């Protein structure tokens, strides 16, 4: 029987989740969900590079809807992991900044992400990795195109 691509991608997603659940640093951070970790890492890296980060950036980076990003960001503000700062010239726009607690967590998460990335890259050559990224990009584009067609046919 032929393997189902969607099922294999789901299995990898589940394995990734379990990998992070077992990481030492993750176990020390009970209040951090997987989504929180990715968002903290993203905001922290962008802030370190001197860029402001907005909710729409989180939506685009993680591929989540506006409502999902809003809920997660609001919870992270309540947990004291990030703050929202008004932007000069547009009071509706809020820049996302890590709190000192968020910065501490980012360092621990970065260690886990490096370990995970190293683990993944050990399985493939540089050439295979390049091919894999190309294929994954094509798969994402195909899904997005298909979703857009579905929306148009409603």
C-alpha positions as CSV (number, residue, x, y, z in Angstrom):
1,X,0.0,0.0,0.0
2,X,1.2,3.5,-0.9
3,X,2.1,5.8,2.0
4,X,-0.2,8.8,2.5
5,X,1.8,12.1,2.4
6,X,-0.7,13.9,4.7
7,X,-0.4,11.1,7.3
8,X,3.4,11.1,7.2
9,X,3.5,14.9,7.6
10,X,1.1,14.5,10.6
11,X,3.3,11.8,12.1
12,X,6.3,14.1,11.8
13,X,4.3,16.9,13.5
14,X,3.4,14.7,16.3
15,X,7.0,13.4,16.8
16,X,8.2,17.0,16.8
17,X,5.7,17.9,19.5
18,X,6.8,14.9,21.6
19,X,10.5,15.8,21.1
20,X,9.9,19.2,22.6
21,X,7.8,17.8,25.4
22,X,10.8,15.7,26.4
23,X,13.4,18.5,26.2
24,X,14.9,19.4,29.6
25,X,14.3,23.1,29.2
26,X,10.7,22.6,28.1
27,X,10.0,20.5,31.2
28,X,11.3,23.4,33.3
29,X,8.8,25.8,31.6
30,X,5.4,24.4,32.4
31,X,3.6,27.6,31.4
32,X,4.9,27.6,27.8
33,X,2.9,25.8,25.1
34,X,4.5,25.0,21.7
35,X,2.9,28.0,20.1
36,X,4.2,30.3,22.8
37,X,7.7,28.9,22.3
38,X,7.7,29.6,18.6
39,X,6.3,33.1,19.1
40,X,8.8,33.9,21.8
41,X,11.7,32.7,19.6
42,X,10.4,34.7,16.6
43,X,9.8,37.9,18.5
44,X,13.1,37.6,20.3
45,X,15.1,37.1,17.2
46,X,13.4,39.9,15.3
47,X,13.9,42.3,18.3
48,X,17.5,41.3,18.5
49,X,17.9,42.2,14.8
50,X,16.4,45.6,15.6
51,X,13.0,45.0,14.0
52,X,9.7,45.7,15.5
53,X,7.2,42.8,15.5
54,X,3.5,43.1,15.0
55,X,0.7,40.6,15.3
56,X,0.5,40.3,11.5
57,X,4.1,39.2,11.5
58,X,3.3,36.4,13.9
59,X,0.3,35.4,11.8
60,X,2.5,35.2,8.6
61,X,5.4,33.5,10.2
62,X,3.4,30.8,12.0
63,X,0.7,30.5,9.3
64,X,-2.1,31.1,11.8
65,X,-5.3,33.2,11.5
66,X,-5.8,36.6,13.0
67,X,-8.1,35.4,15.7
68,X,-5.7,32.6,16.8
69,X,-2.7,35.0,16.9
70,X,-4.8,37.5,18.9
71,X,-5.8,34.9,21.5
72,X,-2.3,33.5,21.9
73,X,-0.8,37.0,22.1
74,X,-3.3,38.1,24.7
75,X,-2.6,35.0,26.8
76,X,1.1,35.6,26.6
77,X,0.6,39.2,27.7
78,X,-1.4,37.9,30.7
79,X,1.4,35.4,31.5
80,X,3.9,38.3,31.5
81,X,5.9,36.9,28.6
82,X,5.4,39.8,26.2
83,X,4.1,43.4,26.3
84,X,2.4,45.3,23.6
85,X,3.7,48.8,22.9
86,X,1.8,51.5,20.9
87,X,3.5,52.6,17.8
88,X,4.0,56.3,17.1
89,X,1.8,57.5,14.2
90,X,-0.7,54.6,14.5
91,X,-2.2,53.9,17.9
92,X,-4.0,50.8,16.5
93,X,-0.7,49.1,15.8
94,X,1.1,47.4,18.7
95,X,4.7,46.3,18.7
96,X,5.4,43.0,20.5
97,X,8.3,43.0,22.9
98,X,9.6,40.2,25.2
99,X,9.5,40.9,28.9
100,X,12.6,40.0,31.0
101,X,10.9,36.7,31.8
102,X,10.2,36.2,28.1
103,X,13.8,36.8,27.3
104,X,14.9,34.2,29.8
105,X,12.5,31.7,28.3
106,X,13.7,32.5,24.8
107,X,17.3,31.5,25.8
108,X,16.1,28.1,27.1
109,X,13.8,27.6,24.0
110,X,16.7,28.5,21.7
111,X,18.8,25.7,23.2
112,X,15.9,23.2,22.6
113,X,15.4,24.5,19.0
114,X,19.1,24.1,18.2
115,X,19.1,20.6,19.5
116,X,16.0,19.8,17.4
117,X,17.4,21.4,14.3
118,X,20.7,19.5,14.7
119,X,18.7,16.3,15.2
120,X,16.7,16.8,12.0
121,X,19.7,17.8,9.9
122,X,21.7,14.7,10.9
123,X,19.2,12.7,8.9
124,X,19.9,14.3,5.5
125,X,22.7,15.7,3.4
126,X,22.9,19.4,2.5
127,X,21.7,18.6,-1.0
128,X,18.8,16.5,0.3
129,X,17.9,19.3,2.7
130,X,17.8,21.8,-0.1
131,X,15.5,19.5,-2.1
132,X,13.3,18.9,1.0
133,X,12.8,22.6,1.5
134,X,11.9,23.0,-2.2
135,X,9.4,20.2,-2.0
136,X,7.9,21.5,1.3
137,X,7.5,25.0,-0.3
138,X,5.7,23.5,-3.3
139,X,3.4,21.5,-1.0
140,X,2.6,24.6,1.1
141,X,1.8,26.5,-2.1
142,X,-0.4,23.8,-3.5
143,X,-2.4,23.6,-0.2
144,X,-2.8,27.4,-0.2
145,X,-3.9,27.5,-3.8
146,X,-6.3,24.7,-3.2
147,X,-7.7,26.5,-0.2
148,X,-8.1,29.7,-2.2
149,X,-10.0,27.7,-4.9
150,X,-12.3,26.2,-2.2
151,X,-13.0,29.7,-0.8
152,X,-13.8,31.0,-4.3
153,X,-16.2,28.2,-5.1
154,X,-18.4,28.9,-2.0
